Amino acid sequence: MPAGPARGLSSILAVGLVLLIGLVWMALGVLVAASAHPALHLPQPWSLLWAFFSVGAGLTAIALAWSLWRRSRLGHHLTLAFLTLSALAVVFDDLGWADLTFLAAHAAAAAFLLQDRSPYSGPPSANP
């Protein structure tokens, strides 16, 4: 792990929330692929496509959580971009209580990342 400032509580919470968001995306992908999602009834090709993108978003979030844990400056920026795009996908969906809760997790993760940027700052050569 690169040396740098101590990791604050907000940084640890951000990593945990991004990991949780990734796991939720993965679970959604599995539910859709198994046709077990209670509110989503799509023809098989569409449900498999939806599942593929959900699992892809989950794997992306998990990889970003790992890069945050490694204190990557690029990972920090990419995670903020991912959270923004993922939140937009949630907003343009039919908003229900589960969507609003998921959106709150996105907002909290972004707020924690913006609050404590010190673990991700440093010389670019030492912190890609």
C-alpha positions in Angstrom: 0.0 0.0 0.0 1.4 3.4 -0.9 2.6 5.5 2.1 0.6 8.6 2.7 -1.7 10.3 5.2 -3.6 8.2 7.6 -6.9 6.9 6.4 -9.8 8.7 8.1 -13.2 7.3 9.1 -14.9 8.9 6.1 -12.4 7.3 3.7 -13.1 3.9 5.3 -16.8 4.4 5.1 -16.6 5.5 1.5 -14.7 2.3 0.6 -17.3 0.2 2.5 -20.3 1.9 0.8 -18.7 1.6 -2.7 -18.2 -2.1 -2.0 -21.8 -2.4 -0.7 -23.1 -0.7 -3.9 -21.1 -3.2 -6.0 -22.5 -6.1 -4.1 -26.1 -4.8 -4.6 -25.5 -4.4 -8.3 -24.2 -8.0 -8.4 -27.2 -9.3 -6.5 -29.5 -7.4 -8.9 -27.8 -9.0 -11.8 -28.2 -12.5 -10.4 -31.9 -11.9 -9.6 -32.6 -10.6 -13.1 -30.7 -13.4 -14.7 -32.6 -16.0 -12.7 -35.9 -14.2 -13.5 -36.4 -13.8 -9.7 -36.8 -10.0 -9.6 -40.3 -9.4 -8.3 -41.0 -6.2 -10.4 -39.0 -6.9 -13.6 -40.5 -9.2 -16.1 -38.6 -9.0 -19.4 -38.1 -11.4 -22.3 -35.1 -13.6 -21.8 -32.7 -11.8 -24.1 -33.4 -8.4 -22.4 -33.2 -9.8 -18.9 -29.8 -11.4 -19.8 -28.6 -8.1 -21.2 -29.8 -6.3 -18.0 -28.1 -8.9 -15.9 -24.9 -8.5 -17.8 -24.8 -4.8 -17.3 -25.8 -5.1 -13.6 -23.0 -7.6 -12.9 -20.6 -5.4 -14.9 -21.5 -2.4 -12.7 -21.0 -4.5 -9.6 -17.6 -5.7 -10.7 -16.7 -2.2 -11.6 -17.7 -0.9 -8.2 -15.8 -3.7 -6.4 -12.7 -2.9 -8.5 -13.1 0.8 -7.7 -13.4 0.0 -3.9 -10.1 -1.9 -4.2 -8.4 1.0 -5.9 -9.7 3.4 -3.2 -8.3 1.0 -0.6 -5.0 1.3 -2.4 -5.3 5.1 -2.2 -5.3 5.6 -6.0 -5.9 9.1 -7.1 -7.2 7.9 -10.4 -9.5 5.4 -8.6 -10.8 8.3 -6.5 -11.8 10.3 -9.6 -13.1 7.2 -11.4 -15.2 6.3 -8.4 -16.8 9.7 -8.2 -17.6 9.4 -11.9 -19.0 5.9 -11.5 -21.2 7.0 -8.5 -22.5 9.9 -10.6 -23.4 7.7 -13.6 -24.8 5.0 -11.4 -27.0 7.5 -9.5 -28.3 8.8 -12.8 -29.2 5.3 -13.8 -31.1 4.9 -10.5 -32.9 8.3 -11.0 -34.0 7.5 -14.5 -35.5 4.2 -13.3 -38.9 4.0 -11.6 -38.1 5.5 -8.2 -39.3 3.5 -5.3 -38.1 3.1 -1.7 -35.4 0.7 -2.6 -34.1 3.1 -5.3 -34.1 6.0 -2.9 -32.2 4.0 -0.4 -29.7 3.0 -3.0 -29.4 6.6 -4.2 -28.8 7.7 -0.6 -25.9 5.2 -0.4 -24.5 6.7 -3.6 -24.8 10.3 -2.2 -23.2 9.3 1.1 -20.3 7.5 -0.6 -19.6 10.6 -2.8 -19.9 12.9 0.2 -17.4 10.8 2.2 -15.0 10.7 -0.8 -15.2 14.5 -1.2 -14.9 15.1 2.5 -11.6 13.3 3.0 -9.4 13.6 -0.1 -6.1 13.5 1.7 -5.5 9.7 1.3 -5.7 10.2 -2.5 -3.5 13.3 -2.8 0.2 13.2 -3.3 2.7 13.2 -6.2 1.2 11.6 -9.3 4.2 9.3 -9.8 3.7 7.8 -6.3 -0.1 7.6 -6.5 -1.4 6.7 -9.9 
